[in-house]
Protein backbone atom coordinates (compact mmCIF):
# COMPACT_ATOMS: atom_id res chain seq x y z
CA UNK A 1 0.00 0.00 0.00
CA UNK A 2 1.32 3.41 -0.95
CA UNK A 3 1.64 6.20 1.66
CA UNK A 4 -0.63 9.20 1.08
CA UNK A 5 1.17 12.28 -0.27
CA UNK A 6 2.49 14.66 2.37
CA UNK A 7 0.55 17.87 2.83
CA UNK A 8 3.23 20.54 3.09
CA UNK A 9 0.82 23.47 3.02
CA UNK A 10 1.14 24.14 6.79
CA UNK A 11 4.93 24.31 6.41
CA UNK A 12 4.81 26.43 3.26
CA UNK A 13 2.25 28.88 4.57
CA UNK A 14 3.86 29.23 7.99
CA UNK A 15 7.25 29.76 6.34
CA UNK A 16 5.82 32.52 4.11
CA UNK A 17 4.08 34.09 7.11
CA UNK A 18 7.37 34.06 9.05
CA UNK A 19 9.11 35.94 6.24
CA UNK A 20 6.23 38.45 6.10
CA UNK A 21 6.40 38.95 9.87
CA UNK A 22 10.15 39.57 9.73
CA UNK A 23 9.52 42.26 7.10
CA UNK A 24 6.62 43.66 9.12
CA UNK A 25 8.81 43.77 12.24
CA UNK A 26 11.27 46.06 10.49
CA UNK A 27 8.47 48.67 10.26
CA UNK A 28 8.02 48.79 14.01
CA UNK A 29 9.49 51.64 16.06
CA UNK A 30 12.68 50.66 17.85
CA UNK A 31 11.25 49.87 21.33
CA UNK A 32 8.54 47.61 19.88
CA UNK A 33 10.96 46.05 17.38
CA UNK A 34 13.31 45.08 20.20
CA UNK A 35 10.58 43.54 22.35
CA UNK A 36 7.39 42.49 20.56
CA UNK A 37 9.02 42.24 17.14
CA UNK A 38 11.69 39.82 18.34
CA UNK A 39 9.16 37.69 20.25
CA UNK A 40 6.91 37.63 17.19
CA UNK A 41 9.74 36.57 14.89
CA UNK A 42 10.89 33.85 17.29
CA UNK A 43 7.40 32.39 17.74
CA UNK A 44 6.63 32.55 14.02
CA UNK A 45 9.87 30.89 12.98
CA UNK A 46 9.23 27.97 15.35
CA UNK A 47 6.01 27.00 13.53
CA UNK A 48 7.51 25.70 10.26
CA UNK A 49 10.49 24.21 12.13
CA UNK A 50 8.28 22.19 14.48
CA UNK A 51 5.93 21.15 11.69
CA UNK A 52 8.84 20.06 9.51
CA UNK A 53 10.28 18.04 12.37
CA UNK A 54 6.90 16.34 12.86
CA UNK A 55 7.09 15.00 9.31
CA UNK A 56 10.34 13.20 10.12
CA UNK A 57 8.94 11.26 13.07
CA UNK A 58 8.19 7.57 12.89
CA UNK A 59 6.04 7.77 16.02
CA UNK A 60 2.56 9.24 15.47
CA UNK A 61 2.45 10.29 19.09
CA UNK A 62 5.71 12.27 18.79
CA UNK A 63 4.59 13.75 15.44
CA UNK A 64 1.29 14.89 17.00
CA UNK A 65 3.14 16.44 19.95
CA UNK A 66 5.33 18.45 17.57
CA UNK A 67 2.34 19.60 15.49
CA UNK A 68 0.56 20.63 18.69
CA UNK A 69 3.68 22.55 19.77
CA UNK A 70 3.69 24.31 16.39
CA UNK A 71 0.04 25.18 16.87
CA UNK A 72 0.79 26.57 20.35
CA UNK A 73 3.49 28.80 18.86
CA UNK A 74 1.04 29.95 16.18
CA UNK A 75 -1.40 30.89 18.95
CA UNK A 76 1.40 32.91 20.52
CA UNK A 77 1.86 34.70 17.19
CA UNK A 78 -1.86 35.51 17.25
CA UNK A 79 -1.64 36.96 20.76
CA UNK A 80 1.36 39.13 19.85
CA UNK A 81 -0.38 40.40 16.72
CA UNK A 82 -3.43 41.25 18.84
CA UNK A 83 -1.19 43.30 21.15
CA UNK A 84 0.36 45.08 18.18
CA UNK A 85 -3.12 45.82 16.84
CA UNK A 86 -3.70 48.05 19.85
CA UNK A 87 -0.79 50.32 18.90
CA UNK A 88 -1.91 53.41 16.99
CA UNK A 89 0.90 53.65 14.45
CA UNK A 90 0.57 50.32 12.64
CA UNK A 91 -1.15 49.46 9.38
CA UNK A 92 -4.42 47.87 10.49
CA UNK A 93 -5.15 46.35 7.09
CA UNK A 94 -1.80 44.54 7.08
CA UNK A 95 -2.42 43.30 10.64
CA UNK A 96 -5.81 41.90 9.59
CA UNK A 97 -4.18 40.04 6.69
CA UNK A 98 -1.47 38.61 8.97
CA UNK A 99 -4.01 37.60 11.61
CA UNK A 100 -6.23 35.90 9.02
CA UNK A 101 -3.33 33.95 7.54
CA UNK A 102 -2.14 32.89 10.98
CA UNK A 103 -5.65 31.73 11.90
CA UNK A 104 -5.82 29.60 8.75
CA UNK A 105 -2.43 28.08 9.58
CA UNK A 106 -3.70 27.20 13.06
CA UNK A 107 -6.69 25.45 11.45
CA UNK A 108 -4.40 23.52 9.05
CA UNK A 109 -2.22 22.41 11.95
CA UNK A 110 -5.27 21.24 13.88
CA UNK A 111 -6.48 19.23 10.88
CA UNK A 112 -3.03 17.70 10.48
CA UNK A 113 -2.87 16.82 14.18
CA UNK A 114 -6.31 15.19 14.03
CA UNK A 115 -5.20 13.13 11.03
CA UNK A 116 -2.28 11.63 12.95
Secondary structure, DSSP 8 states (H G I E B T S, - for coil): --------HHHHHHHHHHHHHHHHHTTS-HHHIIIIIHHHHHHHHHHHHHHHHHHT-S-HHHHHHHHHHHHHHHHHHHHHHHHHHTSTTS-HHHHHHHHHHHHHHHHHHHHHHHH-
